[in-house]
Amino acid sequence: MRLTRVYVATALAPDTEQLLPRGAADHLLKVLRLRPGAELTLFDGRGGEYTARLVDAERGAARVVVGAHLPIERESPLAVTLLQGLVRGERMDLIVQKATELGACAIVPLLTERSVVRLDSAQTAKRLAHWQAIAISACEQCGRNTLPQIGPLAELSRVDELALSGARLLLEPQGRQTLSGALSNHTEVAVLIGPEGGFSDAEVEAALDDDFVPCRLGPRVLRTETAPLAALAALQLLAGDFGR
């Protein structure tokens, strides 16, 4: 039986006791109705995972004893940075969740000319924290022990300041290149995807000036929430991640 996985932000160590975060405790005790003695898996994002056992579940608190560290990683051999044009609420949530499951190592929301969503500094901080929580939940579900980096919110015109490495791919329905041809032997890749209205002509030209290669993803035009997931799945297949 698969064990319940819980992310803990503080560093874990074998043979110690750990009080779980309130949200995780509520889920374990109120939703899953676990009782002392239940076995868990913990991870702290610093590499690997830990066995653990619930030892105390009183007054809504969940205390565990941390067991052995297991050097298990489920990361892809291809490091993908998703540069996603900012889209509306639930669509962006879905992209973050599924991109995490599909192995993206970083997700950078982009402000573009046609982005419907506009955020001030307070809203930006709140949304980034919200997306990070979604990514954490996705890691708990899919077995990843390394959290993807979420953010910072960036302007498309300043993408080159992100110090990207490897291949740079711009998804365009009329792109001259296929994903397999553009990926070549790279182990790192940045994938640039527009918002609901796509990129303006000026933005496409700017991306080309920043060495992004326009790539097509089949003969159909995909929605902004479909394109990154299809691209990630295709890239992981090409990189051999799905064959392990």
N, C-alpha and C positions, 0 to 999 in steps of 0.2 A: 504494500500500500504506500502511495506517495505521501511523504510527510509535508505538513504545513510549513511554508517558508515565510520568514519574517525578516525585514530589513531593520537594522539597528544603526543609527548614525554614529554612535560612539564606538571606539575601537574595542573589539572583542578579544578575549584571551581564554585559553583552556583553563578549566578548574577554577572558574570564578562564578559569582552570582551576578545576574543582570536583571534590572527592573525594565520591563518592556515599555515602549511608548504607549501613551493612553489609547491612541487610536487602534494600535495593534492589540492591546489588551482587551478592548471592547469587542473587537472582531473575534478573538479567540474564545472569550468567555461567554459573550452574549449571542453571537451568531453561530459559531462552531460548537459552542457549549463544551469546550475541553475542560478537563479536570486534572488536578495534580497527578503526575505520573505520565502525562501525555508527552510523546516524543515530538520534537520540532527540529527544523533546520534554520539556523540564523546566518546572515551574512551582513558585513559592514561596508562593502564596496571597496575594501582594501586588498582583495584577493582571496579566493577560496570561500569556503563555507564551514560552518561549525555544527556539530551535533549539539542538541540541547534537550533538557527535560524540564517541564513545568513542575515547580515544587510548591508554589503558593498562589492561591487565587482567591484572596479575601478582599472584601471592600472594593471590588472592581480593579484591583491591582494584579498584575501578572508577573511573578518572579520566576526566573529560570536558572538552572545550573548549566553553565556552558561546558560542553565536552570537547572532544578532539577537533582539531582543525584539519579539514580535508582540502588539499590543494586542487580543487576542481574548478575549471573554467569552461564556459560554453560560448566563448567569443568566436566570431568569424575570422578567418584568415584575411579578410578584406575589411579594412577600416573605412567605413562610409560616413561622410559628413553630409547630412541632408540640409540644404539651404532652401527653406520653404517660405514662399511668399505668404504673408500673414493672411489668414482666412477667418471666417466667423466661428464663434464659440465651439459648438459640438464637432464641427469639421476638423478644427485644429486639434481638439482633444483626441479624436479618432486617429489622426495622423501621428501624433506623439505616441499614443498607445501601441499602434500597430508597427510603427517604425522601430520602436524599442523591441518588440517581439521579433522583428525581422533582422535585428542585429546592428542597427545604426549606432555608431559610437558617439555621434554628436548630432544635435538637431538645433539649427539656428533659424529662428523666425525672422523674416525679412520684411521691412517696410518698403513698398513699391508704389509706383504712381497710381496703380489701380487697386491697391489694397483698400477694402471697404472699412476695415477696422483701423481706428486710430487710438493710440494709448498715450496717456501722460505718464510721468515717472512713477507715480504711485500705482497706477493701473498696471504698468509694465512689471513692477516688482511683484504685484499680486498674481498676475498671469504666469510669470515665470515660476513662482512657487507652486502654483496650481499644476502646471505642466510637469514640474519635477515630481510632484506627488503621483501623477498619473504614470510617469516613467517608473517610479519605485514600485507601484502596484503591478505594473506589467512585468518587471524583473522578478518579483515574488512569484508571479504566475508561471512565467516561461522558463525559469531556472537560471537566468543570468545572475552572476555574482558581481558584475561590474556595471555601475550605473552609467548610462549615456549622459554626456554633458548637454544641458538644456540652456540655450542662449549663448551669448547675450543677444538681445533684440538689436538688429543691425539694419542699416540702410543699404539697399542694393548698390548704391553708388560707392559704398565704402567696403565692399566685400573683400577687396584685396588686402585690407588691413587685418584680416583674420588669419593670415599666415598659413594658407592652405597648402597641402602637399599632395603630390601625385597627380592623377588625371583630374581634369575639370570638365564636367559634362553639363550641358544646357539642354534640357528636354524641350524639343520643338517638334511639332507634327511634321514639318517639312525639313527636318534635320538631314544633313547629307551623310551622316555616319550612323552605324548601328552601335548598340551598347557593346557588343562583343568586339567590334573593330576598334572602338575608342578605348576600351579598358586595357587591351594589350596585356602586358605582364605587370601592371601596377598592383601594389598591395594597399594603396590608399587612393581614395577617390572622393571628390566633392560633386554632389548632384544638385543642380539649380532648377527649381520648379516655381512657376508663377502662381499668383493668386487666382481667384475666380475669373477675372477678366483677362488673364494672361499678362505678358510683358508688353510694354510699348515698344515701338520700333527703336527708339533711342536707347532703351534699356537693353534690348538685344544687341545693339551695336556696342554698347559699353561692355557687355559680358564677353563679346568676341574680342574686344581690345584687351580684356583681362585673361585671355587665353582659354576661355571656355569653348568647347567643341559642341556645336549643335547636333543632337542625336535624336533620332526618331525612335518611338516605342511602338512599333507595329503600325498598321494602316488606319487605325481609328484614333479619334481625338478623345482623350480621357479627361475626366473631371479632375480638379486640383487635388481632391482627397483620394482619387484612385491612382493617379500617376506616380506618386512617390512609393506607394506600396507595390505596384507592379514593377517599378524600376528596381526597388530593393530586392524583391524576390528574384528578378532576372539576374541581377548582379551577384547575388549570393549563389545562385545556381552556377553561373559562369566561374565563380571563384572556388567552387567545390565545397561550399559550406553545407549544402543540402545532401551531399553524398557521404558525410561522415557518420 
